[in-house]
């Protein structure tokens, strides 16, 4: 069994994808993960900006190129079962194998500001956003929502600071 490991390093990016790198560099590195699809190539429109999708057999990553030129955020989706062991960690915490409520408690325990909106959670200033919204059947928590976060987004320093207002 091969292993694929990603480390979230907000506000700087994720393993192999530092924020600020060129769209061409993202495209080339994403190709090493799997099939690449590009949406709105070169567009910096606020609604339809450029995205590069890396489609691996077990997971997807969406690279946001909001200015049409450089990586501004990276969004990883929960890995599916398969032949590879895939982990996504933040400061030693397994983001997709730690129950959502427990993960938020651990982040709070690190002294981070955590905003919990039930289906979504945000760590402003550090710039991580999580969602529990799932498009398929997943294990549920006692609150009726997904037990685990389904996606995490890592952005630049002030990406979620508007949530503090």
Rosetta constraint file for C-alpha pairs under 8 A:
AtomPair CA 1 CA 83 HARMONIC 6.08 0.50
AtomPair CA 1 CA 84 HARMONIC 5.62 0.50
AtomPair CA 1 CA 85 HARMONIC 6.85 0.50
AtomPair CA 2 CA 83 HARMONIC 7.38 0.50
AtomPair CA 2 CA 84 HARMONIC 5.06 0.50
AtomPair CA 2 CA 85 HARMONIC 6.26 0.50
AtomPair CA 3 CA 84 HARMONIC 5.55 0.50
AtomPair CA 3 CA 85 HARMONIC 4.64 0.50
AtomPair CA 3 CA 86 HARMONIC 5.85 0.50
AtomPair CA 3 CA 87 HARMONIC 7.99 0.50
AtomPair CA 4 CA 84 HARMONIC 6.97 0.50
AtomPair CA 4 CA 85 HARMONIC 6.14 0.50
AtomPair CA 4 CA 86 HARMONIC 4.72 0.50
AtomPair CA 4 CA 87 HARMONIC 6.44 0.50
AtomPair CA 5 CA 86 HARMONIC 5.76 0.50
AtomPair CA 5 CA 87 HARMONIC 4.88 0.50
AtomPair CA 5 CA 88 HARMONIC 6.01 0.50
AtomPair CA 5 CA 89 HARMONIC 7.83 0.50
AtomPair CA 6 CA 14 HARMONIC 6.61 0.50
AtomPair CA 6 CA 15 HARMONIC 5.27 0.50
AtomPair CA 6 CA 86 HARMONIC 7.99 0.50
AtomPair CA 6 CA 87 HARMONIC 6.19 0.50
AtomPair CA 6 CA 88 HARMONIC 4.73 0.50
AtomPair CA 6 CA 89 HARMONIC 6.33 0.50
AtomPair CA 7 CA 14 HARMONIC 5.64 0.50
AtomPair CA 7 CA 15 HARMONIC 5.34 0.50
AtomPair CA 7 CA 88 HARMONIC 5.78 0.50
AtomPair CA 7 CA 89 HARMONIC 4.94 0.50
AtomPair CA 7 CA 90 HARMONIC 5.86 0.50
AtomPair CA 7 CA 91 HARMONIC 7.88 0.50
AtomPair CA 8 CA 13 HARMONIC 6.45 0.50
AtomPair CA 8 CA 14 HARMONIC 4.58 0.50
AtomPair CA 8 CA 15 HARMONIC 6.75 0.50
AtomPair CA 8 CA 88 HARMONIC 7.10 0.50
AtomPair CA 8 CA 89 HARMONIC 6.06 0.50
AtomPair CA 8 CA 90 HARMONIC 5.08 0.50
AtomPair CA 8 CA 91 HARMONIC 7.86 0.50
AtomPair CA 8 CA 154 HARMONIC 7.12 0.50
AtomPair CA 9 CA 13 HARMONIC 5.28 0.50
AtomPair CA 9 CA 14 HARMONIC 5.42 0.50
AtomPair CA 9 CA 15 HARMONIC 7.63 0.50
AtomPair CA 9 CA 90 HARMONIC 7.01 0.50
AtomPair CA 9 CA 154 HARMONIC 7.67 0.50
AtomPair CA 10 CA 14 HARMONIC 7.42 0.50
AtomPair CA 10 CA 126 HARMONIC 5.84 0.50
AtomPair CA 10 CA 127 HARMONIC 6.13 0.50
AtomPair CA 10 CA 128 HARMONIC 6.79 0.50
AtomPair CA 10 CA 154 HARMONIC 5.64 0.50
AtomPair CA 10 CA 155 HARMONIC 6.47 0.50
AtomPair CA 10 CA 156 HARMONIC 6.92 0.50
AtomPair CA 10 CA 157 HARMONIC 7.40 0.50
AtomPair CA 11 CA 19 HARMONIC 7.85 0.50
AtomPair CA 11 CA 126 HARMONIC 5.77 0.50
AtomPair CA 11 CA 127 HARMONIC 5.94 0.50
AtomPair CA 11 CA 154 HARMONIC 6.64 0.50
AtomPair CA 11 CA 155 HARMONIC 5.65 0.50
AtomPair CA 11 CA 156 HARMONIC 4.54 0.50
AtomPair CA 11 CA 157 HARMONIC 4.92 0.50
AtomPair CA 12 CA 18 HARMONIC 5.72 0.50
AtomPair CA 12 CA 19 HARMONIC 5.50 0.50
AtomPair CA 12 CA 155 HARMONIC 7.47 0.50
AtomPair CA 12 CA 156 HARMONIC 6.50 0.50
AtomPair CA 12 CA 157 HARMONIC 8.00 0.50
AtomPair CA 13 CA 17 HARMONIC 5.83 0.50
AtomPair CA 13 CA 18 HARMONIC 4.52 0.50
AtomPair CA 13 CA 19 HARMONIC 4.99 0.50
AtomPair CA 13 CA 73 HARMONIC 7.08 0.50
AtomPair CA 13 CA 74 HARMONIC 6.78 0.50
AtomPair CA 13 CA 154 HARMONIC 6.14 0.50
AtomPair CA 13 CA 155 HARMONIC 6.81 0.50
AtomPair CA 13 CA 156 HARMONIC 7.74 0.50
AtomPair CA 14 CA 18 HARMONIC 6.19 0.50
AtomPair CA 14 CA 74 HARMONIC 7.23 0.50
AtomPair CA 14 CA 154 HARMONIC 7.47 0.50
AtomPair CA 16 CA 29 HARMONIC 7.32 0.50
AtomPair CA 17 CA 21 HARMONIC 7.27 0.50
AtomPair CA 17 CA 26 HARMONIC 6.80 0.50
AtomPair CA 17 CA 29 HARMONIC 7.74 0.50
AtomPair CA 17 CA 74 HARMONIC 7.93 0.50
AtomPair CA 18 CA 71 HARMONIC 7.55 0.50
AtomPair CA 19 CA 70 HARMONIC 7.53 0.50
AtomPair CA 19 CA 71 HARMONIC 5.10 0.50
AtomPair CA 19 CA 72 HARMONIC 5.55 0.50
AtomPair CA 19 CA 73 HARMONIC 6.57 0.50
AtomPair CA 19 CA 155 HARMONIC 7.61 0.50
AtomPair CA 19 CA 156 HARMONIC 7.14 0.50
AtomPair CA 20 CA 70 HARMONIC 5.16 0.50
AtomPair CA 20 CA 71 HARMONIC 4.98 0.50
AtomPair CA 20 CA 72 HARMONIC 6.21 0.50
AtomPair CA 21 CA 25 HARMONIC 6.48 0.50
AtomPair CA 21 CA 26 HARMONIC 6.94 0.50
AtomPair CA 21 CA 70 HARMONIC 5.38 0.50
AtomPair CA 21 CA 71 HARMONIC 5.52 0.50
AtomPair CA 22 CA 26 HARMONIC 6.38 0.50
AtomPair CA 22 CA 69 HARMONIC 5.89 0.50
AtomPair CA 22 CA 70 HARMONIC 4.37 0.50
AtomPair CA 22 CA 71 HARMONIC 6.33 0.50
AtomPair CA 23 CA 27 HARMONIC 6.13 0.50
AtomPair CA 23 CA 65 HARMONIC 6.81 0.50
AtomPair CA 23 CA 68 HARMONIC 7.57 0.50
AtomPair CA 23 CA 69 HARMONIC 5.37 0.50
AtomPair CA 23 CA 70 HARMONIC 5.06 0.50
AtomPair CA 23 CA 71 HARMONIC 6.26 0.50
AtomPair CA 24 CA 28 HARMONIC 6.26 0.50
AtomPair CA 25 CA 29 HARMONIC 6.16 0.50
AtomPair CA 26 CA 30 HARMONIC 5.80 0.50
AtomPair CA 26 CA 52 HARMONIC 7.71 0.50
AtomPair CA 26 CA 63 HARMONIC 7.71 0.50
AtomPair CA 26 CA 71 HARMONIC 7.27 0.50
AtomPair CA 27 CA 31 HARMONIC 6.22 0.50
AtomPair CA 27 CA 36 HARMONIC 7.21 0.50
AtomPair CA 27 CA 52 HARMONIC 6.85 0.50
AtomPair CA 28 CA 32 HARMONIC 7.12 0.50
AtomPair CA 29 CA 33 HARMONIC 7.30 0.50
AtomPair CA 30 CA 34 HARMONIC 6.78 0.50
AtomPair CA 30 CA 35 HARMONIC 7.87 0.50
AtomPair CA 30 CA 36 HARMONIC 6.53 0.50
AtomPair CA 30 CA 53 HARMONIC 7.69 0.50
AtomPair CA 30 CA 54 HARMONIC 5.37 0.50
AtomPair CA 31 CA 35 HARMONIC 6.06 0.50
AtomPair CA 31 CA 36 HARMONIC 5.79 0.50
AtomPair CA 31 CA 54 HARMONIC 6.90 0.50
AtomPair CA 33 CA 54 HARMONIC 6.33 0.50
AtomPair CA 33 CA 55 HARMONIC 7.17 0.50
AtomPair CA 33 CA 56 HARMONIC 5.84 0.50
AtomPair CA 34 CA 54 HARMONIC 5.86 0.50
AtomPair CA 34 CA 55 HARMONIC 5.24 0.50
AtomPair CA 34 CA 56 HARMONIC 4.53 0.50
AtomPair CA 34 CA 57 HARMONIC 7.42 0.50
AtomPair CA 35 CA 54 HARMONIC 5.80 0.50
AtomPair CA 35 CA 55 HARMONIC 4.97 0.50
AtomPair CA 35 CA 56 HARMONIC 6.50 0.50
AtomPair CA 36 CA 52 HARMONIC 6.86 0.50
AtomPair CA 36 CA 53 HARMONIC 5.56 0.50
AtomPair CA 36 CA 54 HARMONIC 4.82 0.50
AtomPair CA 36 CA 55 HARMONIC 6.16 0.50
AtomPair CA 37 CA 52 HARMONIC 5.87 0.50
AtomPair CA 37 CA 53 HARMONIC 5.11 0.50
AtomPair CA 37 CA 54 HARMONIC 6.77 0.50
AtomPair CA 37 CA 55 HARMONIC 7.79 0.50
AtomPair CA 38 CA 50 HARMONIC 7.24 0.50
AtomPair CA 38 CA 51 HARMONIC 5.83 0.50
AtomPair CA 38 CA 52 HARMONIC 4.58 0.50
AtomPair CA 38 CA 53 HARMONIC 6.25 0.50
AtomPair CA 39 CA 49 HARMONIC 7.90 0.50
AtomPair CA 39 CA 50 HARMONIC 5.56 0.50
AtomPair CA 39 CA 51 HARMONIC 5.15 0.50
AtomPair CA 39 CA 52 HARMONIC 6.39 0.50
AtomPair CA 40 CA 48 HARMONIC 6.51 0.50
AtomPair CA 40 CA 49 HARMONIC 6.03 0.50
AtomPair CA 40 CA 50 HARMONIC 4.64 0.50
AtomPair CA 40 CA 51 HARMONIC 6.76 0.50
AtomPair CA 41 CA 49 HARMONIC 7.92 0.50
AtomPair CA 41 CA 50 HARMONIC 5.20 0.50
AtomPair CA 41 CA 51 HARMONIC 7.36 0.50
AtomPair CA 41 CA 68 HARMONIC 7.10 0.50
AtomPair CA 42 CA 49 HARMONIC 7.61 0.50
AtomPair CA 42 CA 50 HARMONIC 5.76 0.50
AtomPair CA 42 CA 67 HARMONIC 7.91 0.50
AtomPair CA 42 CA 68 HARMONIC 4.24 0.50
AtomPair CA 42 CA 69 HARMONIC 6.43 0.50
AtomPair CA 43 CA 48 HARMONIC 6.93 0.50
AtomPair CA 43 CA 49 HARMONIC 4.85 0.50
AtomPair CA 43 CA 50 HARMONIC 5.13 0.50
AtomPair CA 43 CA 66 HARMONIC 7.65 0.50
AtomPair CA 43 CA 67 HARMONIC 7.08 0.50
AtomPair CA 43 CA 68 HARMONIC 4.75 0.50
AtomPair CA 44 CA 48 HARMONIC 7.25 0.50
AtomPair CA 44 CA 49 HARMONIC 4.67 0.50
AtomPair CA 44 CA 50 HARMONIC 6.54 0.50
AtomPair CA 44 CA 65 HARMONIC 7.73 0.50
AtomPair CA 44 CA 66 HARMONIC 5.49 0.50
AtomPair CA 44 CA 67 HARMONIC 4.49 0.50
AtomPair CA 44 CA 68 HARMONIC 4.62 0.50
AtomPair CA 45 CA 49 HARMONIC 4.88 0.50
AtomPair CA 45 CA 66 HARMONIC 7.66 0.50
AtomPair CA 45 CA 67 HARMONIC 7.87 0.50
AtomPair CA 46 CA 66 HARMONIC 7.29 0.50
AtomPair CA 49 CA 64 HARMONIC 7.76 0.50
AtomPair CA 49 CA 65 HARMONIC 6.71 0.50
AtomPair CA 49 CA 66 HARMONIC 5.22 0.50
AtomPair CA 49 CA 67 HARMONIC 7.14 0.50
AtomPair CA 49 CA 68 HARMONIC 6.50 0.50
AtomPair CA 50 CA 64 HARMONIC 6.49 0.50
AtomPair CA 50 CA 65 HARMONIC 5.05 0.50
AtomPair CA 50 CA 66 HARMONIC 6.02 0.50
AtomPair CA 50 CA 67 HARMONIC 7.65 0.50
AtomPair CA 50 CA 68 HARMONIC 5.46 0.50
AtomPair CA 51 CA 62 HARMONIC 6.60 0.50
AtomPair CA 51 CA 63 HARMONIC 5.53 0.50
AtomPair CA 51 CA 64 HARMONIC 4.80 0.50
AtomPair CA 51 CA 65 HARMONIC 5.55 0.50
AtomPair CA 51 CA 66 HARMONIC 7.67 0.50
AtomPair CA 52 CA 62 HARMONIC 5.87 0.50
AtomPair CA 52 CA 63 HARMONIC 4.99 0.50
AtomPair CA 52 CA 64 HARMONIC 6.70 0.50
AtomPair CA 52 CA 65 HARMONIC 7.51 0.50
AtomPair CA 53 CA 60 HARMONIC 6.96 0.50
AtomPair CA 53 CA 61 HARMONIC 5.78 0.50
AtomPair CA 53 CA 62 HARMONIC 4.61 0.50
AtomPair CA 53 CA 63 HARMONIC 6.17 0.50
AtomPair CA 54 CA 60 HARMONIC 5.67 0.50
AtomPair CA 54 CA 61 HARMONIC 5.18 0.50
AtomPair CA 54 CA 62 HARMONIC 6.47 0.50
AtomPair CA 54 CA 63 HARMONIC 7.95 0.50
AtomPair CA 55 CA 59 HARMONIC 6.49 0.50
AtomPair CA 55 CA 60 HARMONIC 4.82 0.50
AtomPair CA 55 CA 61 HARMONIC 6.81 0.50
AtomPair CA 56 CA 60 HARMONIC 5.90 0.50
AtomPair CA 58 CA 79 HARMONIC 5.38 0.50
AtomPair CA 58 CA 80 HARMONIC 4.83 0.50
AtomPair CA 58 CA 81 HARMONIC 6.61 0.50
AtomPair CA 58 CA 82 HARMONIC 6.36 0.50
AtomPair CA 58 CA 84 HARMONIC 7.94 0.50
AtomPair CA 59 CA 76 HARMONIC 7.77 0.50
AtomPair CA 59 CA 77 HARMONIC 6.08 0.50
AtomPair CA 59 CA 78 HARMONIC 6.40 0.50
AtomPair CA 59 CA 79 HARMONIC 4.61 0.50
AtomPair CA 59 CA 80 HARMONIC 6.20 0.50
AtomPair CA 60 CA 76 HARMONIC 6.25 0.50
AtomPair CA 60 CA 77 HARMONIC 5.52 0.50
AtomPair CA 60 CA 78 HARMONIC 7.88 0.50
AtomPair CA 60 CA 79 HARMONIC 7.72 0.50
AtomPair CA 61 CA 74 HARMONIC 7.02 0.50
AtomPair CA 61 CA 75 HARMONIC 5.54 0.50
AtomPair CA 61 CA 76 HARMONIC 4.49 0.50
AtomPair CA 61 CA 77 HARMONIC 6.17 0.50
AtomPair CA 62 CA 74 HARMONIC 5.90 0.50
AtomPair CA 62 CA 75 HARMONIC 4.99 0.50
AtomPair CA 62 CA 76 HARMONIC 6.48 0.50
AtomPair CA 63 CA 71 HARMONIC 6.63 0.50
AtomPair CA 63 CA 72 HARMONIC 7.73 0.50
AtomPair CA 63 CA 73 HARMONIC 6.09 0.50
AtomPair CA 63 CA 74 HARMONIC 4.64 0.50
AtomPair CA 63 CA 75 HARMONIC 6.31 0.50
AtomPair CA 64 CA 71 HARMONIC 5.93 0.50
AtomPair CA 64 CA 72 HARMONIC 5.66 0.50
AtomPair CA 64 CA 73 HARMONIC 5.05 0.50
AtomPair CA 64 CA 74 HARMONIC 6.05 0.50
AtomPair CA 64 CA 75 HARMONIC 7.79 0.50
AtomPair CA 65 CA 69 HARMONIC 6.19 0.50
AtomPair CA 65 CA 70 HARMONIC 5.39 0.50
AtomPair CA 65 CA 71 HARMONIC 4.74 0.50
AtomPair CA 65 CA 72 HARMONIC 5.50 0.50
AtomPair CA 65 CA 73 HARMONIC 7.24 0.50
AtomPair CA 66 CA 70 HARMONIC 7.46 0.50
AtomPair CA 66 CA 71 HARMONIC 7.36 0.50
AtomPair CA 66 CA 72 HARMONIC 6.12 0.50
AtomPair CA 67 CA 72 HARMONIC 7.77 0.50
AtomPair CA 72 CA 155 HARMONIC 6.29 0.50
AtomPair CA 72 CA 156 HARMONIC 6.70 0.50
AtomPair CA 73 CA 153 HARMONIC 6.77 0.50
AtomPair CA 73 CA 154 HARMONIC 5.59 0.50
AtomPair CA 73 CA 155 HARMONIC 4.33 0.50
AtomPair CA 73 CA 156 HARMONIC 6.86 0.50
AtomPair CA 74 CA 153 HARMONIC 5.56 0.50
AtomPair CA 74 CA 154 HARMONIC 5.39 0.50
AtomPair CA 74 CA 155 HARMONIC 6.64 0.50
AtomPair CA 75 CA 151 HARMONIC 6.77 0.50
AtomPair CA 75 CA 152 HARMONIC 5.57 0.50
AtomPair CA 75 CA 153 HARMONIC 4.08 0.50
AtomPair CA 75 CA 154 HARMONIC 6.38 0.50
AtomPair CA 76 CA 151 HARMONIC 5.50 0.50
AtomPair CA 76 CA 152 HARMONIC 5.47 0.50
AtomPair CA 76 CA 153 HARMONIC 6.39 0.50
AtomPair CA 77 CA 150 HARMONIC 5.81 0.50
AtomPair CA 77 CA 151 HARMONIC 4.24 0.50
AtomPair CA 77 CA 152 HARMONIC 6.66 0.50
AtomPair CA 78 CA 96 HARMONIC 5.99 0.50
AtomPair CA 78 CA 149 HARMONIC 7.41 0.50
AtomPair CA 78 CA 150 HARMONIC 5.05 0.50
AtomPair CA 78 CA 151 HARMONIC 5.73 0.50
AtomPair CA 79 CA 86 HARMONIC 6.58 0.50
AtomPair CA 79 CA 87 HARMONIC 7.92 0.50
AtomPair CA 79 CA 96 HARMONIC 7.79 0.50
AtomPair CA 87 CA 94 HARMONIC 6.69 0.50
AtomPair CA 87 CA 95 HARMONIC 7.97 0.50
AtomPair CA 87 CA 96 HARMONIC 7.62 0.50
AtomPair CA 88 CA 94 HARMONIC 5.85 0.50
AtomPair CA 88 CA 95 HARMONIC 5.78 0.50
AtomPair CA 88 CA 96 HARMONIC 6.80 0.50
AtomPair CA 89 CA 93 HARMONIC 5.17 0.50
AtomPair CA 89 CA 94 HARMONIC 4.51 0.50
AtomPair CA 89 CA 95 HARMONIC 5.42 0.50
AtomPair CA 90 CA 94 HARMONIC 6.72 0.50
AtomPair CA 90 CA 95 HARMONIC 6.66 0.50
AtomPair CA 93 CA 98 HARMONIC 7.48 0.50
AtomPair CA 93 CA 103 HARMONIC 7.69 0.50
AtomPair CA 94 CA 98 HARMONIC 5.88 0.50
AtomPair CA 95 CA 103 HARMONIC 7.08 0.50
AtomPair CA 95 CA 149 HARMONIC 7.46 0.50
AtomPair CA 96 CA 148 HARMONIC 6.05 0.50
AtomPair CA 96 CA 149 HARMONIC 6.05 0.50
AtomPair CA 96 CA 150 HARMONIC 7.17 0.50
AtomPair CA 97 CA 148 HARMONIC 6.83 0.50
AtomPair CA 98 CA 102 HARMONIC 6.54 0.50
AtomPair CA 98 CA 103 HARMONIC 5.81 0.50
AtomPair CA 98 CA 148 HARMONIC 6.62 0.50
AtomPair CA 99 CA 103 HARMONIC 6.06 0.50
AtomPair CA 99 CA 147 HARMONIC 5.48 0.50
AtomPair CA 99 CA 148 HARMONIC 4.76 0.50
AtomPair CA 99 CA 149 HARMONIC 7.37 0.50
AtomPair CA 100 CA 104 HARMONIC 6.33 0.50
AtomPair CA 100 CA 132 HARMONIC 7.80 0.50
AtomPair CA 100 CA 146 HARMONIC 7.98 0.50
AtomPair CA 100 CA 147 HARMONIC 5.97 0.50
AtomPair CA 100 CA 148 HARMONIC 4.78 0.50
AtomPair CA 100 CA 149 HARMONIC 5.48 0.50
AtomPair CA 101 CA 105 HARMONIC 6.38 0.50
AtomPair CA 102 CA 106 HARMONIC 6.22 0.50
AtomPair CA 103 CA 107 HARMONIC 6.24 0.50
AtomPair CA 104 CA 108 HARMONIC 6.12 0.50
AtomPair CA 104 CA 114 HARMONIC 6.92 0.50
AtomPair CA 104 CA 116 HARMONIC 7.90 0.50
AtomPair CA 105 CA 109 HARMONIC 6.05 0.50
AtomPair CA 106 CA 110 HARMONIC 6.41 0.50
AtomPair CA 107 CA 111 HARMONIC 6.94 0.50
AtomPair CA 107 CA 112 HARMONIC 5.88 0.50
AtomPair CA 107 CA 114 HARMONIC 7.13 0.50
AtomPair CA 108 CA 112 HARMONIC 5.12 0.50
AtomPair CA 108 CA 113 HARMONIC 6.44 0.50
AtomPair CA 108 CA 114 HARMONIC 6.13 0.50
AtomPair CA 112 CA 123 HARMONIC 6.95 0.50
AtomPair CA 112 CA 126 HARMONIC 7.94 0.50
AtomPair CA 113 CA 123 HARMONIC 5.71 0.50
AtomPair CA 113 CA 124 HARMONIC 6.62 0.50
AtomPair CA 113 CA 125 HARMONIC 7.93 0.50
AtomPair CA 114 CA 121 HARMONIC 7.01 0.50
AtomPair CA 114 CA 122 HARMONIC 5.84 0.50
AtomPair CA 114 CA 123 HARMONIC 4.88 0.50
AtomPair CA 114 CA 124 HARMONIC 7.32 0.50
AtomPair CA 115 CA 121 HARMONIC 5.48 0.50
AtomPair CA 115 CA 122 HARMONIC 5.08 0.50
AtomPair CA 115 CA 123 HARMONIC 6.36 0.50
AtomPair CA 115 CA 124 HARMONIC 7.92 0.50
AtomPair CA 116 CA 120 HARMONIC 6.44 0.50
AtomPair CA 116 CA 121 HARMONIC 4.46 0.50
AtomPair CA 116 CA 122 HARMONIC 6.64 0.50
AtomPair CA 117 CA 121 HARMONIC 5.57 0.50
AtomPair CA 118 CA 132 HARMONIC 7.95 0.50
AtomPair CA 119 CA 131 HARMONIC 5.76 0.50
AtomPair CA 119 CA 132 HARMONIC 5.03 0.50
AtomPair CA 119 CA 133 HARMONIC 6.21 0.50
AtomPair CA 119 CA 145 HARMONIC 7.30 0.50
AtomPair CA 120 CA 129 HARMONIC 7.25 0.50
AtomPair CA 120 CA 130 HARMONIC 5.50 0.50
AtomPair CA 120 CA 131 HARMONIC 4.49 0.50
AtomPair CA 120 CA 132 HARMONIC 6.25 0.50
AtomPair CA 120 CA 133 HARMONIC 7.90 0.50
AtomPair CA 121 CA 129 HARMONIC 5.79 0.50
AtomPair CA 121 CA 130 HARMONIC 5.10 0.50
AtomPair CA 121 CA 131 HARMONIC 6.56 0.50
AtomPair CA 122 CA 127 HARMONIC 7.33 0.50
AtomPair CA 122 CA 128 HARMONIC 5.80 0.50
AtomPair CA 122 CA 129 HARMONIC 4.41 0.50
AtomPair CA 122 CA 130 HARMONIC 6.27 0.50
AtomPair CA 122 CA 160 HARMONIC 7.04 0.50
AtomPair CA 123 CA 127 HARMONIC 5.50 0.50
AtomPair CA 123 CA 128 HARMONIC 5.08 0.50
AtomPair CA 123 CA 129 HARMONIC 6.29 0.50
AtomPair CA 123 CA 160 HARMONIC 7.20 0.50
AtomPair CA 124 CA 128 HARMONIC 6.78 0.50
AtomPair CA 124 CA 158 HARMONIC 6.99 0.50
AtomPair CA 124 CA 159 HARMONIC 7.22 0.50
AtomPair CA 124 CA 160 HARMONIC 4.78 0.50
AtomPair CA 124 CA 161 HARMONIC 4.93 0.50
AtomPair CA 124 CA 163 HARMONIC 7.06 0.50
AtomPair CA 124 CA 164 HARMONIC 7.28 0.50
AtomPair CA 125 CA 157 HARMONIC 5.63 0.50
AtomPair CA 125 CA 158 HARMONIC 5.61 0.50
AtomPair CA 125 CA 159 HARMONIC 7.63 0.50
AtomPair CA 125 CA 160 HARMONIC 6.92 0.50
AtomPair CA 125 CA 161 HARMONIC 5.86 0.50
AtomPair CA 126 CA 156 HARMONIC 7.83 0.50
AtomPair CA 126 CA 157 HARMONIC 5.74 0.50
AtomPair CA 126 CA 158 HARMONIC 7.50 0.50
AtomPair CA 127 CA 154 HARMONIC 5.90 0.50
AtomPair CA 127 CA 155 HARMONIC 5.26 0.50
AtomPair CA 127 CA 156 HARMONIC 6.17 0.50
AtomPair CA 127 CA 157 HARMONIC 5.70 0.50
AtomPair CA 127 CA 158 HARMONIC 6.43 0.50
AtomPair CA 127 CA 159 HARMONIC 5.54 0.50
AtomPair CA 127 CA 160 HARMONIC 5.57 0.50
AtomPair CA 127 CA 161 HARMONIC 7.64 0.50
AtomPair CA 128 CA 152 HARMONIC 6.79 0.50
AtomPair CA 128 CA 153 HARMONIC 5.48 0.50
AtomPair CA 128 CA 154 HARMONIC 4.71 0.50
AtomPair CA 128 CA 155 HARMONIC 6.40 0.50
AtomPair CA 128 CA 160 HARMONIC 7.48 0.50
AtomPair CA 129 CA 152 HARMONIC 5.54 0.50
AtomPair CA 129 CA 153 HARMONIC 5.03 0.50
AtomPair CA 129 CA 154 HARMONIC 6.73 0.50
AtomPair CA 129 CA 160 HARMONIC 7.68 0.50
AtomPair CA 130 CA 149 HARMONIC 6.36 0.50
AtomPair CA 130 CA 150 HARMONIC 7.49 0.50
AtomPair CA 130 CA 151 HARMONIC 5.69 0.50
AtomPair CA 130 CA 152 HARMONIC 4.46 0.50
AtomPair CA 130 CA 153 HARMONIC 6.43 0.50
AtomPair CA 131 CA 149 HARMONIC 5.57 0.50
AtomPair CA 131 CA 150 HARMONIC 5.76 0.50
AtomPair CA 131 CA 151 HARMONIC 5.46 0.50
AtomPair CA 131 CA 152 HARMONIC 6.67 0.50
AtomPair CA 132 CA 145 HARMONIC 6.88 0.50
AtomPair CA 132 CA 146 HARMONIC 5.41 0.50
AtomPair CA 132 CA 147 HARMONIC 7.68 0.50
AtomPair CA 132 CA 148 HARMONIC 6.59 0.50
AtomPair CA 132 CA 149 HARMONIC 4.56 0.50
AtomPair CA 132 CA 150 HARMONIC 5.16 0.50
AtomPair CA 132 CA 151 HARMONIC 7.22 0.50
AtomPair CA 133 CA 145 HARMONIC 7.80 0.50
AtomPair CA 133 CA 146 HARMONIC 6.97 0.50
AtomPair CA 133 CA 149 HARMONIC 7.78 0.50
AtomPair CA 133 CA 150 HARMONIC 6.49 0.50
AtomPair CA 134 CA 138 HARMONIC 7.16 0.50
AtomPair CA 134 CA 146 HARMONIC 7.07 0.50
AtomPair CA 134 CA 150 HARMONIC 6.29 0.50
AtomPair CA 138 CA 146 HARMONIC 6.22 0.50
AtomPair CA 138 CA 147 HARMONIC 7.64 0.50
AtomPair CA 139 CA 146 HARMONIC 5.95 0.50
AtomPair CA 139 CA 147 HARMONIC 5.64 0.50
AtomPair CA 139 CA 148 HARMONIC 7.70 0.50
AtomPair CA 140 CA 144 HARMONIC 5.59 0.50
AtomPair CA 140 CA 145 HARMONIC 5.30 0.50
AtomPair CA 140 CA 146 HARMONIC 4.45 0.50
AtomPair CA 140 CA 147 HARMONIC 4.64 0.50
AtomPair CA 140 CA 148 HARMONIC 7.99 0.50
AtomPair CA 141 CA 145 HARMONIC 5.60 0.50
AtomPair CA 141 CA 146 HARMONIC 5.85 0.50
AtomPair CA 141 CA 147 HARMONIC 4.42 0.50
AtomPair CA 146 CA 150 HARMONIC 7.78 0.50
AtomPair CA 155 CA 159 HARMONIC 5.62 0.50
AtomPair CA 158 CA 162 HARMONIC 7.88 0.50
AtomPair CA 160 CA 164 HARMONIC 7.93 0.50
AtomPair CA 161 CA 165 HARMONIC 7.66 0.50
